[in-house]
Amino acid sequence: MKLSYLVKGFPGHPLHPPLTDATIGAYTVAAALGVLSALGVAEENTAAGWWLA
């Protein structure tokens, strides 16, 4: 395994799709927890922590 694979990804497979999926998933969870805290279902600190993450 070459060190450049960590930066560029494996040949034919770029690295960025998994990174963008993780980011989109984190924002989706944060939005869902924000809605739940507004409805009073989840604790307010939980949603605030997800927005900071």
mmCIF entry with sequence, helices, sheets and N, C-alpha, C, O atoms, coordinates in Angstrom:
data_MODEL
# 
_entry.id   MODEL 
# 
_entity.id                         1 
_entity.type                       polymer 
_entity.pdbx_number_of_molecules   1 
# 
_entity_poly.entity_id                      1 
_entity_poly.type                           'polypeptide(L)' 
_entity_poly.nstd_linkage                   no 
_entity_poly.nstd_monomer                   no 
_entity_poly.pdbx_seq_one_letter_code       MKLSYLVKGFPGHPLHPPLTDATIGAYTVAAALGVLSALGVAEENTAAGWWLA 
_entity_poly.pdbx_seq_one_letter_code_can   MKLSYLVKGFPGHPLHPPLTDATIGAYTVAAALGVLSALGVAEENTAAGWWLA 
_entity_poly.pdbx_strand_id                 A 
# 
loop_
_entity_poly_seq.entity_id 
_entity_poly_seq.num 
_entity_poly_seq.mon_id 
_entity_poly_seq.hetero 
1 1  MET n 
1 2  LYS n 
1 3  LEU n 
1 4  SER n 
1 5  TYR n 
1 6  LEU n 
1 7  VAL n 
1 8  LYS n 
1 9  GLY n 
1 10 PHE n 
1 11 PRO n 
1 12 GLY n 
1 13 HIS n 
1 14 PRO n 
1 15 LEU n 
1 16 HIS n 
1 17 PRO n 
1 18 PRO n 
1 19 LEU n 
1 20 THR n 
1 21 ASP n 
1 22 ALA n 
1 23 THR n 
1 24 ILE n 
1 25 GLY n 
1 26 ALA n 
1 27 TYR n 
1 28 THR n 
1 29 VAL n 
1 30 ALA n 
1 31 ALA n 
1 32 ALA n 
1 33 LEU n 
1 34 GLY n 
1 35 VAL n 
1 36 LEU n 
1 37 SER n 
1 38 ALA n 
1 39 LEU n 
1 40 GLY n 
1 41 VAL n 
1 42 ALA n 
1 43 GLU n 
1 44 GLU n 
1 45 ASN n 
1 46 THR n 
1 47 ALA n 
1 48 ALA n 
1 49 GLY n 
1 50 TRP n 
1 51 TRP n 
1 52 LEU n 
1 53 ALA n 
# 
_struct_asym.id          A 
_struct_asym.entity_id   1 
# 
loop_
_struct_conf.conf_type_id 
_struct_conf.id 
_struct_conf.pdbx_PDB_helix_id 
_struct_conf.beg_label_comp_id 
_struct_conf.beg_label_asym_id 
_struct_conf.beg_label_seq_id 
_struct_conf.pdbx_beg_PDB_ins_code 
_struct_conf.end_label_comp_id 
_struct_conf.end_label_asym_id 
_struct_conf.end_label_seq_id 
_struct_conf.pdbx_end_PDB_ins_code 
_struct_conf.beg_auth_comp_id 
_struct_conf.beg_auth_asym_id 
_struct_conf.beg_auth_seq_id 
_struct_conf.end_auth_comp_id 
_struct_conf.end_auth_asym_id 
_struct_conf.end_auth_seq_id 
_struct_conf.pdbx_PDB_helix_class 
_struct_conf.details 
_struct_conf.pdbx_PDB_helix_length 
HELX_P HELX_P1 AA1 SER A 4  ? LYS A 8  ? SER A 4  LYS A 8  1 ? 5  
HELX_P HELX_P2 AA2 HIS A 16 ? LEU A 39 ? HIS A 16 LEU A 39 1 ? 24 
HELX_P HELX_P3 AA3 GLU A 44 ? LEU A 52 ? GLU A 44 LEU A 52 1 ? 9  
# 
_struct_conf_type.id          HELX_P 
_struct_conf_type.criteria    ? 
_struct_conf_type.reference   ? 
# 
loop_
_atom_site.group_PDB 
_atom_site.id 
_atom_site.type_symbol 
_atom_site.label_atom_id 
_atom_site.label_alt_id 
_atom_site.label_comp_id 
_atom_site.label_asym_id 
_atom_site.label_entity_id 
_atom_site.label_seq_id 
_atom_site.pdbx_PDB_ins_code 
_atom_site.Cartn_x 
_atom_site.Cartn_y 
_atom_site.Cartn_z 
_atom_site.occupancy 
_atom_site.B_iso_or_equiv 
_atom_site.pdbx_formal_charge 
_atom_site.auth_seq_id 
_atom_site.auth_comp_id 
_atom_site.auth_asym_id 
_atom_site.auth_atom_id 
_atom_site.pdbx_PDB_model_num 
ATOM 1   N N  . MET A 1 1  ? 0.848   -1.175 0.000  1.00 0.00 ? 1  MET A N  1 
ATOM 2   C CA . MET A 1 1  ? 0.000   0.000  0.000  1.00 0.00 ? 1  MET A CA 1 
ATOM 3   C C  . MET A 1 1  ? 0.895   1.239  0.000  1.00 0.00 ? 1  MET A C  1 
ATOM 4   O O  . MET A 1 1  ? 1.774   1.389  0.848  1.00 0.00 ? 1  MET A O  1 
ATOM 5   N N  . LYS A 1 2  ? 0.656   2.104  -0.950 1.00 0.00 ? 2  LYS A N  1 
ATOM 6   C CA . LYS A 1 2  ? 1.448   3.323  -1.062 1.00 0.00 ? 2  LYS A CA 1 
ATOM 7   C C  . LYS A 1 2  ? 0.851   4.417  -0.185 1.00 0.00 ? 2  LYS A C  1 
ATOM 8   O O  . LYS A 1 2  ? -0.354  4.447  0.063  1.00 0.00 ? 2  LYS A O  1 
ATOM 9   N N  . LEU A 1 3  ? 1.705   5.300  0.272  1.00 0.00 ? 3  LEU A N  1 
ATOM 10  C CA . LEU A 1 3  ? 1.259   6.413  1.102  1.00 0.00 ? 3  LEU A CA 1 
ATOM 11  C C  . LEU A 1 3  ? 0.355   7.363  0.322  1.00 0.00 ? 3  LEU A C  1 
ATOM 12  O O  . LEU A 1 3  ? -0.533  7.989  0.900  1.00 0.00 ? 3  LEU A O  1 
ATOM 13  N N  . SER A 1 4  ? 0.574   7.471  -0.974 1.00 0.00 ? 4  SER A N  1 
ATOM 14  C CA . SER A 1 4  ? -0.253  8.379  -1.781 1.00 0.00 ? 4  SER A CA 1 
ATOM 15  C C  . SER A 1 4  ? -1.709  7.910  -1.855 1.00 0.00 ? 4  SER A C  1 
ATOM 16  O O  . SER A 1 4  ? -2.593  8.718  -2.140 1.00 0.00 ? 4  SER A O  1 
ATOM 17  N N  . TYR A 1 5  ? -1.978  6.626  -1.607 1.00 0.00 ? 5  TYR A N  1 
ATOM 18  C CA . TYR A 1 5  ? -3.355  6.128  -1.618 1.00 0.00 ? 5  TYR A CA 1 
ATOM 19  C C  . TYR A 1 5  ? -4.186  6.758  -0.503 1.00 0.00 ? 5  TYR A C  1 
ATOM 20  O O  . TYR A 1 5  ? -5.401  6.895  -0.643 1.00 0.00 ? 5  TYR A O  1 
ATOM 21  N N  . LEU A 1 6  ? -3.547  7.141  0.600  1.00 0.00 ? 6  LEU A N  1 
ATOM 22  C CA . LEU A 1 6  ? -4.280  7.776  1.688  1.00 0.00 ? 6  LEU A CA 1 
ATOM 23  C C  . LEU A 1 6  ? -4.775  9.162  1.307  1.00 0.00 ? 6  LEU A C  1 
ATOM 24  O O  . LEU A 1 6  ? -5.793  9.625  1.821  1.00 0.00 ? 6  LEU A O  1 
ATOM 25  N N  . VAL A 1 7  ? -4.062  9.821  0.411  1.00 0.00 ? 7  VAL A N  1 
ATOM 26  C CA . VAL A 1 7  ? -4.430  11.170 -0.008 1.00 0.00 ? 7  VAL A CA 1 
ATOM 27  C C  . VAL A 1 7  ? -5.352  11.138 -1.221 1.00 0.00 ? 7  VAL A C  1 
ATOM 28  O O  . VAL A 1 7  ? -6.350  11.857 -1.264 1.00 0.00 ? 7  VAL A O  1 
ATOM 29  N N  . LYS A 1 8  ? -5.019  10.308 -2.204 1.00 0.00 ? 8  LYS A N  1 
ATOM 30  C CA . LYS A 1 8  ? -5.749  10.286 -3.470 1.00 0.00 ? 8  LYS A CA 1 
ATOM 31  C C  . LYS A 1 8  ? -6.816  9.205  -3.542 1.00 0.00 ? 8  LYS A C  1 
ATOM 32  O O  . LYS A 1 8  ? -7.708  9.289  -4.386 1.00 0.00 ? 8  LYS A O  1 
ATOM 33  N N  . GLY A 1 9  ? -6.753  8.201  -2.691 1.00 0.00 ? 9  GLY A N  1 
ATOM 34  C CA . GLY A 1 9  ? -7.642  7.065  -2.794 1.00 0.00 ? 9  GLY A CA 1 
ATOM 35  C C  . GLY A 1 9  ? -7.016  5.986  -3.661 1.00 0.00 ? 9  GLY A C  1 
ATOM 36  O O  . GLY A 1 9  ? -5.979  6.211  -4.285 1.00 0.00 ? 9  GLY A O  1 
ATOM 37  N N  . PHE A 1 10 ? -7.632  4.829  -3.703 1.00 0.00 ? 10 PHE A N  1 
ATOM 38  C CA . PHE A 1 10 ? -7.114  3.740  -4.521 1.00 0.00 ? 10 PHE A CA 1 
ATOM 39  C C  . PHE A 1 10 ? -7.310  4.060  -5.993 1.00 0.00 ? 10 PHE A C  1 
ATOM 40  O O  . PHE A 1 10 ? -8.212  4.824  -6.337 1.00 0.00 ? 10 PHE A O  1 
ATOM 41  N N  . PRO A 1 11 ? -6.491  3.498  -6.865 1.00 0.00 ? 11 PRO A N  1 
ATOM 42  C CA . PRO A 1 11 ? -6.639  3.768  -8.299 1.00 0.00 ? 11 PRO A CA 1 
ATOM 43  C C  . PRO A 1 11 ? -8.049  3.420  -8.784 1.00 0.00 ? 11 PRO A C  1 
ATOM 44  O O  . PRO A 1 11 ? -8.536  2.308  -8.577 1.00 0.00 ? 11 PRO A O  1 
ATOM 45  N N  . GLY A 1 12 ? -8.681  4.377  -9.421 1.00 0.00 ? 12 GLY A N  1 
ATOM 46  C CA . GLY A 1 12 ? -10.030 4.179  -9.927 1.00 0.00 ? 12 GLY A CA 1 
ATOM 47  C C  . GLY A 1 12 ? -11.123 4.444  -8.913 1.00 0.00 ? 12 GLY A C  1 
ATOM 48  O O  . GLY A 1 12 ? -12.302 4.407  -9.264 1.00 0.00 ? 12 GLY A O  1 
ATOM 49  N N  . HIS A 1 13 ? -10.765 4.713  -7.659 1.00 0.00 ? 13 HIS A N  1 
ATOM 50  C CA . HIS A 1 13 ? -11.745 4.966  -6.601 1.00 0.00 ? 13 HIS A CA 1 
ATOM 51  C C  . HIS A 1 13 ? -11.324 6.207  -5.820 1.00 0.00 ? 13 HIS A C  1 
ATOM 52  O O  . HIS A 1 13 ? -10.421 6.124  -4.987 1.00 0.00 ? 13 HIS A O  1 
ATOM 53  N N  . PRO A 1 14 ? -11.949 7.348  -6.064 1.00 0.00 ? 14 PRO A N  1 
ATOM 54  C CA . PRO A 1 14 ? -11.564 8.550  -5.340 1.00 0.00 ? 14 PRO A CA 1 
ATOM 55  C C  . PRO A 1 14 ? -11.940 8.448  -3.861 1.00 0.00 ? 14 PRO A C  1 
ATOM 56  O O  . PRO A 1 14 ? -12.818 7.673  -3.483 1.00 0.00 ? 14 PRO A O  1 
ATOM 57  N N  . LEU A 1 15 ? -11.270 9.232  -3.045 1.00 0.00 ? 15 LEU A N  1 
ATOM 58  C CA . LEU A 1 15 ? -11.475 9.193  -1.604 1.00 0.00 ? 15 LEU A CA 1 
ATOM 59  C C  . LEU A 1 15 ? -12.674 10.020 -1.159 1.00 0.00 ? 15 LEU A C  1 
ATOM 60  O O  . LEU A 1 15 ? -13.242 9.742  -0.104 1.00 0.00 ? 15 LEU A O  1 
ATOM 61  N N  . HIS A 1 16 ? -13.074 11.018 -1.921 1.00 0.00 ? 16 HIS A N  1 
ATOM 62  C CA . HIS A 1 16 ? -14.063 11.973 -1.447 1.00 0.00 ? 16 HIS A CA 1 
ATOM 63  C C  . HIS A 1 16 ? -15.485 11.454 -1.261 1.00 0.00 ? 16 HIS A C  1 
ATOM 64  O O  . HIS A 1 16 ? -16.159 11.984 -0.378 1.00 0.00 ? 16 HIS A O  1 
ATOM 65  N N  . PRO A 1 17 ? -16.019 10.468 -2.002 1.00 0.00 ? 17 PRO A N  1 
ATOM 66  C CA . PRO A 1 17 ? -17.406 10.057 -1.757 1.00 0.00 ? 17 PRO A CA 1 
ATOM 67  C C  . PRO A 1 17 ? -17.695 9.592  -0.329 1.00 0.00 ? 17 PRO A C  1 
ATOM 68  O O  . PRO A 1 17 ? -18.715 10.005 0.224  1.00 0.00 ? 17 PRO A O  1 
ATOM 69  N N  . PRO A 1 18 ? -16.861 8.759  0.303  1.00 0.00 ? 18 PRO A N  1 
ATOM 70  C CA . PRO A 1 18 ? -17.168 8.396  1.688  1.00 0.00 ? 18 PRO A CA 1 
ATOM 71  C C  . PRO A 1 18 ? -17.113 9.594  2.631  1.00 0.00 ? 18 PRO A C  1 
ATOM 72  O O  . PRO A 1 18 ? -17.872 9.663  3.597  1.00 0.00 ? 18 PRO A O  1 
ATOM 73  N N  . LEU A 1 19 ? -16.224 10.525 2.353  1.00 0.00 ? 19 LEU A N  1 
ATOM 74  C CA . LEU A 1 19 ? -16.129 11.702 3.214  1.00 0.00 ? 19 LEU A CA 1 
ATOM 75  C C  . LEU A 1 19 ? -17.360 12.589 3.080  1.00 0.00 ? 19 LEU A C  1 
ATOM 76  O O  . LEU A 1 19 ? -17.830 13.140 4.076  1.00 0.00 ? 19 LEU A O  1 
ATOM 77  N N  . THR A 1 20 ? -17.887 12.737 1.875  1.00 0.00 ? 20 THR A N  1 
ATOM 78  C CA . THR A 1 20 ? -19.088 13.552 1.711  1.00 0.00 ? 20 THR A CA 1 
ATOM 79  C C  . THR A 1 20 ? -20.300 12.848 2.298  1.00 0.00 ? 20 THR A C  1 
ATOM 80  O O  . THR A 1 20 ? -21.187 13.510 2.837  1.00 0.00 ? 20 THR A O  1 
ATOM 81  N N  . ASP A 1 21 ? -20.363 11.535 2.209  1.00 0.00 ? 21 ASP A N  1 
ATOM 82  C CA . ASP A 1 21 ? -21.479 10.801 2.803  1.00 0.00 ? 21 ASP A CA 1 
ATOM 83  C C  . ASP A 1 21 ? -21.497 10.962 4.317  1.00 0.00 ? 21 ASP A C  1 
ATOM 84  O O  . ASP A 1 21 ? -22.564 11.110 4.912  1.00 0.00 ? 21 ASP A O  1 
ATOM 85  N N  . ALA A 1 22 ? -20.336 10.934 4.937  1.00 0.00 ? 22 ALA A N  1 
ATOM 86  C CA . ALA A 1 22 ? -20.267 11.103 6.391  1.00 0.00 ? 22 ALA A CA 1 
ATOM 87  C C  . ALA A 1 22 ? -20.720 12.503 6.793  1.00 0.00 ? 22 ALA A C  1 
ATOM 88  O O  . ALA A 1 22 ? -21.402 12.666 7.804  1.00 0.00 ? 22 ALA A O  1 
ATOM 89  N N  . THR A 1 23 ? -20.350 13.502 6.020  1.00 0.00 ? 23 THR A N  1 
ATOM 90  C CA . THR A 1 23 ? -20.741 14.876 6.325  1.00 0.00 ? 23 THR A CA 1 
ATOM 91  C C  . THR A 1 23 ? -22.241 15.070 6.172  1.00 0.00 ? 23 THR A C  1 
ATOM 92  O O  . THR A 1 23 ? -22.882 15.670 7.035  1.00 0.00 ? 23 THR A O  1 
ATOM 93  N N  . ILE A 1 24 ? -22.796 14.573 5.096  1.00 0.00 ? 24 ILE A N  1 
ATOM 94  C CA . ILE A 1 24 ? -24.235 14.697 4.864  1.00 0.00 ? 24 ILE A CA 1 
ATOM 95  C C  . ILE A 1 24 ? -25.011 13.952 5.942  1.00 0.00 ? 24 ILE A C  1 
ATOM 96  O O  . ILE A 1 24 ? -26.039 14.437 6.414  1.00 0.00 ? 24 ILE A O  1 
ATOM 97  N N  . GLY A 1 25 ? -24.529 12.783 6.332  1.00 0.00 ? 25 GLY A N  1 
ATOM 98  C CA . GLY A 1 25 ? -25.185 12.026 7.396  1.00 0.00 ? 25 GLY A CA 1 
ATOM 99  C C  . GLY A 1 25 ? -25.154 12.751 8.724  1.00 0.00 ? 25 GLY A C  1 
ATOM 100 O O  . GLY A 1 25 ? -26.134 12.724 9.468  1.00 0.00 ? 25 GLY A O  1 
ATOM 101 N N  . ALA A 1 26 ? -24.040 13.399 9.033  1.00 0.00 ? 26 ALA A N  1 
ATOM 102 C CA . ALA A 1 26 ? -23.934 14.137 10.294 1.00 0.00 ? 26 ALA A CA 1 
ATOM 103 C C  . ALA A 1 26 ? -24.901 15.318 10.317 1.00 0.00 ? 26 ALA A C  1 
ATOM 104 O O  . ALA A 1 26 ? -25.544 15.573 11.336 1.00 0.00 ? 26 ALA A O  1 
ATOM 105 N N  . TYR A 1 27 ? -25.009 16.040 9.203  1.00 0.00 ? 27 TYR A N  1 
ATOM 106 C CA . TYR A 1 27 ? -25.951 17.155 9.150  1.00 0.00 ? 27 TYR A CA 1 
ATOM 107 C C  . TYR A 1 27 ? -27.398 16.667 9.220  1.00 0.00 ? 27 TYR A C  1 
ATOM 108 O O  . TYR A 1 27 ? -28.241 17.335 9.818  1.00 0.00 ? 27 TYR A O  1 
ATOM 109 N N  . THR A 1 28 ? -27.695 15.532 8.628  1.00 0.00 ? 28 THR A N  1 
ATOM 110 C CA . THR A 1 28 ? -29.041 14.977 8.685  1.00 0.00 ? 28 THR A CA 1 
ATOM 111 C C  . THR A 1 28 ? -29.417 14.596 10.108 1.00 0.00 ? 28 THR A C  1 
ATOM 112 O O  . THR A 1 28 ? -30.524 14.887 10.562 1.00 0.00 ? 28 THR A O  1 
ATOM 113 N N  . VAL A 1 29 ? -28.496 13.946 10.812 1.00 0.00 ? 29 VAL A N  1 
ATOM 114 C CA . VAL A 1 29 ? -28.752 13.573 12.208 1.00 0.00 ? 29 VAL A CA 1 
ATOM 115 C C  . VAL A 1 29 ? -28.903 14.821 13.065 1.00 0.00 ? 29 VAL A C  1 
ATOM 116 O O  . VAL A 1 29 ? -29.769 14.867 13.939 1.00 0.00 ? 29 VAL A O  1 
ATOM 117 N N  . ALA A 1 30 ? -28.075 15.835 12.827 1.00 0.00 ? 30 ALA A N  1 
ATOM 118 C CA . ALA A 1 30 ? -28.171 17.075 13.595 1.00 0.00 ? 30 ALA A CA 1 
ATOM 119 C C  . ALA A 1 30 ? -29.513 17.762 13.361 1.00 0.00 ? 30 ALA A C  1 
ATOM 120 O O  . ALA A 1 30 ? -30.117 18.280 14.300 1.00 0.00 ? 30 ALA A O  1 
ATOM 121 N N  . ALA A 1 31 ? -29.978 17.769 12.117 1.00 0.00 ? 31 ALA A N  1 
ATOM 122 C CA . ALA A 1 31 ? -31.269 18.381 11.818 1.00 0.00 ? 31 ALA A CA 1 
ATOM 123 C C  . ALA A 1 31 ? -32.405 17.607 12.480 1.00 0.00 ? 31 ALA A C  1 
ATOM 124 O O  . ALA A 1 31 ? -33.335 18.208 13.018 1.00 0.00 ? 31 ALA A O  1 
ATOM 125 N N  . ALA A 1 32 ? -32.335 16.279 12.443 1.00 0.00 ? 32 ALA A N  1 
ATOM 126 C CA . ALA A 1 32 ? -33.373 15.462 13.077 1.00 0.00 ? 32 ALA A CA 1 
ATOM 127 C C  . ALA A 1 32 ? -33.391 15.678 14.589 1.00 0.00 ? 32 ALA A C  1 
ATOM 128 O O  . ALA A 1 32 ? -34.462 15.795 15.184 1.00 0.00 ? 32 ALA A O  1 
ATOM 129 N N  . LEU A 1 33 ? -32.224 15.732 15.210 1.00 0.00 ? 33 LEU A N  1 
ATOM 130 C CA . LEU A 1 33 ? -32.178 15.978 16.649 1.00 0.00 ? 33 LEU A CA 1 
ATOM 131 C C  . LEU A 1 33 ? -32.633 17.391 16.988 1.00 0.00 ? 33 LEU A C  1 
ATOM 132 O O  . LEU A 1 33 ? -33.227 17.609 18.044 1.00 0.00 ? 33 LEU A O  1 
ATOM 133 N N  . GLY A 1 34 ? -32.367 18.346 16.117 1.00 0.00 ? 34 GLY A N  1 
ATOM 134 C CA . GLY A 1 34 ? -32.858 19.701 16.330 1.00 0.00 ? 34 GLY A CA 1 
ATOM 135 C C  . GLY A 1 34 ? -34.376 19.759 16.311 1.00 0.00 ? 34 GLY A C  1 
ATOM 136 O O  . GLY A 1 34 ? -34.987 20.444 17.131 1.00 0.00 ? 34 GLY A O  1 
ATOM 137 N N  . VAL A 1 35 ? -34.982 19.043 15.377 1.00 0.00 ? 35 VAL A N  1 
ATOM 138 C CA . VAL A 1 35 ? -36.447 18.988 15.314 1.00 0.00 ? 35 VAL A CA 1 
ATOM 139 C C  . VAL A 1 35 ? -37.005 18.282 16.544 1.00 0.00 ? 35 VAL A C  1 
ATOM 140 O O  . VAL A 1 35 ? -37.988 18.736 17.130 1.00 0.00 ? 35 VAL A O  1 
ATOM 141 N N  . LEU A 1 36 ? -36.381 17.175 16.938 1.00 0.00 ? 36 LEU A N  1 
ATOM 142 C CA . LEU A 1 36 ? -36.855 16.450 18.116 1.00 0.00 ? 36 LEU A CA 1 
ATOM 143 C C  . LEU A 1 36 ? -36.723 17.277 19.386 1.00 0.00 ? 36 LEU A C  1 
ATOM 144 O O  . LEU A 1 36 ? -37.584 17.203 20.263 1.00 0.00 ? 36 LEU A O  1 
ATOM 145 N N  . SER A 1 37 ? -35.665 18.060 19.496 1.00 0.00 ? 37 SER A N  1 
ATOM 146 C CA . SER A 1 37 ? -35.528 18.895 20.689 1.00 0.00 ? 37 SER A CA 1 
ATOM 147 C C  . SER A 1 37 ? -36.544 20.029 20.670 1.00 0.00 ? 37 SER A C  1 
ATOM 148 O O  . SER A 1 37 ? -37.014 20.449 21.727 1.00 0.00 ? 37 SER A O  1 
ATOM 149 N N  . ALA A 1 38 ? -36.894 20.536 19.479 1.00 0.00 ? 38 ALA A N  1 
ATOM 150 C CA . ALA A 1 38 ? -37.921 21.573 19.386 1.00 0.00 ? 38 ALA A CA 1 
ATOM 151 C C  . ALA A 1 38 ? -39.288 21.024 19.771 1.00 0.00 ? 38 ALA A C  1 
ATOM 152 O O  . ALA A 1 38 ? -40.122 21.743 20.322 1.00 0.00 ? 38 ALA A O  1 
ATOM 153 N N  . LEU A 1 39 ? -39.513 19.750 19.477 1.00 0.00 ? 39 LEU A N  1 
ATOM 154 C CA . LEU A 1 39 ? -40.777 19.110 19.847 1.00 0.00 ? 39 LEU A CA 1 
ATOM 155 C C  . LEU A 1 39 ? -40.791 18.657 21.298 1.00 0.00 ? 39 LEU A C  1 
ATOM 156 O O  . LEU A 1 39 ? -41.840 18.288 21.827 1.00 0.00 ? 39 LEU A O  1 
ATOM 157 N N  . GLY A 1 40 ? -39.638 18.685 21.939 1.00 0.00 ? 40 GLY A N  1 
ATOM 158 C CA . GLY A 1 40 ? -39.556 18.285 23.338 1.00 0.00 ? 40 GLY A CA 1 
ATOM 159 C C  . GLY A 1 40 ? -39.302 16.810 23.540 1.00 0.00 ? 40 GLY A C  1 
ATOM 160 O O  . GLY A 1 40 ? -39.398 16.322 24.666 1.00 0.00 ? 40 GLY A O  1 
ATOM 161 N N  . VAL A 1 41 ? -38.981 16.085 22.483 1.00 0.00 ? 41 VAL A N  1 
ATOM 162 C CA . VAL A 1 41 ? -38.749 14.645 22.586 1.00 0.00 ? 41 VAL A CA 1 
ATOM 163 C C  . VAL A 1 41 ? -37.329 14.354 23.047 1.00 0.00 ? 41 VAL A C  1 
ATOM 164 O O  . VAL A 1 41 ? -37.114 13.485 23.892 1.00 0.00 ? 41 VAL A O  1 
ATOM 165 N N  . ALA A 1 42 ? -36.361 15.072 22.497 1.00 0.00 ? 42 ALA A N  1 
ATOM 166 C CA . ALA A 1 42 ? -34.956 14.873 22.857 1.00 0.00 ? 42 ALA A CA 1 
ATOM 167 C C  . ALA A 1 42 ? -34.488 16.036 23.725 1.00 0.00 ? 42 ALA A C  1 
ATOM 168 O O  . ALA A 1 42 ? -35.092 17.109 23.731 1.00 0.00 ? 42 ALA A O  1 
ATOM 169 N N  . GLU A 1 43 ? -33.417 15.807 24.445 1.00 0.00 ? 43 GLU A N  1 
ATOM 170 C CA . GLU A 1 43 ? -32.872 16.878 25.264 1.00 0.00 ? 43 GLU A CA 1 
ATOM 171 C C  . GLU A 1 43 ? -32.253 17.951 24.378 1.00 0.00 ? 43 GLU A C  1 
ATOM 172 O O  . GLU A 1 43 ? -31.705 17.651 23.317 1.00 0.00 ? 43 GLU A O  1 
ATOM 173 N N  . GLU A 1 44 ? -32.341 19.185 24.814 1.00 0.00 ? 44 GLU A N  1 
ATOM 174 C CA . GLU A 1 44 ? -31.821 20.294 24.017 1.00 0.00 ? 44 GLU A CA 1 
ATOM 175 C C  . GLU A 1 44 ? -30.303 20.215 23.878 1.00 0.00 ? 44 GLU A C  1 
ATOM 176 O O  . GLU A 1 44 ? -29.757 20.589 22.841 1.00 0.00 ? 44 GLU A O  1 
ATOM 177 N N  . ASN A 1 45 ? -29.627 19.737 24.902 1.00 0.00 ? 45 ASN A N  1 
ATOM 178 C CA . ASN A 1 45 ? -28.169 19.639 24.845 1.00 0.00 ? 45 ASN A CA 1 
ATOM 179 C C  . ASN A 1 45 ? -27.708 18.626 23.801 1.00 0.00 ? 45 ASN A C  1 
ATOM 180 O O  . ASN A 1 45 ? -26.631 18.777 23.225 1.00 0.00 ? 45 ASN A O  1 
ATOM 181 N N  . THR A 1 46 ? -28.507 17.607 23.558 1.00 0.00 ? 46 THR A N  1 
ATOM 182 C CA . THR A 1 46 ? -28.146 16.597 22.562 1.00 0.00 ? 46 THR A CA 1 
ATOM 183 C C  . THR A 1 46 ? -28.076 17.215 21.170 1.00 0.00 ? 46 THR A C  1 
ATOM 184 O O  . THR A 1 46 ? -27.111 16.994 20.438 1.00 0.00 ? 46 THR A O  1 
ATOM 185 N N  . ALA A 1 47 ? -29.082 17.978 20.808 1.00 0.00 ? 47 ALA A N  1 
ATOM 186 C CA . ALA A 1 47 ? -29.092 18.615 19.491 1.00 0.00 ? 47 ALA A CA 1 
ATOM 187 C C  . ALA A 1 47 ? -27.989 19.653 19.375 1.00 0.00 ? 47 ALA A C  1 
ATOM 188 O O  . ALA A 1 47 ? -27.352 19.763 18.328 1.00 0.00 ? 47 ALA A O  1 
ATOM 189 N N  . ALA A 1 48 ? -27.757 20.413 20.433 1.00 0.00 ? 48 ALA A N  1 
ATOM 190 C CA . ALA A 1 48 ? -26.695 21.425 20.393 1.00 0.00 ? 48 ALA A CA 1 
ATOM 191 C C  . ALA A 1 48 ? -25.332 20.764 20.215 1.00 0.00 ? 48 ALA A C  1 
ATOM 192 O O  . ALA A 1 48 ? -24.475 21.290 19.505 1.00 0.00 ? 48 ALA A O  1 
ATOM 193 N N  . GLY A 1 49 ? -25.129 19.629 20.848 1.00 0.00 ? 49 GLY A N  1 
ATOM 194 C CA . GLY A 1 49 ? -23.870 18.903 20.696 1.00 0.00 ? 49 GLY A CA 1 
ATOM 195 C C  . GLY A 1 49 ? -23.662 18.399 19.285 1.00 0.00 ? 49 GLY A C  1 
ATOM 196 O O  . GLY A 1 49 ? -22.540 18.427 18.781 1.00 0.00 ? 49 GLY A O  1 
ATOM 197 N N  . TRP A 1 50 ? -24.724 17.937 18.634 1.00 0.00 ? 50 TRP A N  1 
ATOM 198 C CA . TRP A 1 50 ? -24.593 17.464 17.260 1.00 0.00 ? 50 TRP A CA 1 
ATOM 199 C C  . TRP A 1 50 ? -24.291 18.605 16.307 1.00 0.00 ? 50 TRP A C  1 
ATOM 200 O O  . TRP A 1 50 ? -23.515 18.427 15.368 1.00 0.00 ? 50 TRP A O  1 
ATOM 201 N N  . TRP A 1 51 ? -24.882 19.776 16.522 1.00 0.00 ? 51 TRP A N  1 
ATOM 202 C CA . TRP A 1 51 ? -24.589 20.907 15.644 1.00 0.00 ? 51 TRP A CA 1 
ATOM 203 C C  . TRP A 1 51 ? -23.141 21.331 15.782 1.00 0.00 ? 51 TRP A C  1 
ATOM 204 O O  . TRP A 1 51 ? -22.524 21.749 14.803 1.00 0.00 ? 51 TRP A O  1 
ATOM 205 N N  . LEU A 1 52 ? -22.583 21.229 16.988 1.00 0.00 ? 52 LEU A N  1 
ATOM 206 C CA . LEU A 1 52 ? -21.181 21.589 17.181 1.00 0.00 ? 52 LEU A CA 1 
ATOM 207 C C  . LEU A 1 52 ? -20.243 20.566 16.553 1.00 0.00 ? 52 LEU A C  1 
ATOM 208 O O  . LEU A 1 52 ? -19.155 20.916 16.096 1.00 0.00 ? 52 LEU A O  1 
ATOM 209 N N  . ALA A 1 53 ? -20.657 19.314 16.530 1.00 0.00 ? 53 ALA A N  1 
ATOM 210 C CA . ALA A 1 53 ? -19.806 18.267 15.959 1.00 0.00 ? 53 ALA A CA 1 
ATOM 211 C C  . ALA A 1 53 ? -19.771 18.432 14.461 1.00 0.00 ? 53 ALA A C  1 
ATOM 212 O O  . ALA A 1 53 ? -19.111 17.655 13.770 1.00 0.00 ? 53 ALA A O  1 
# 
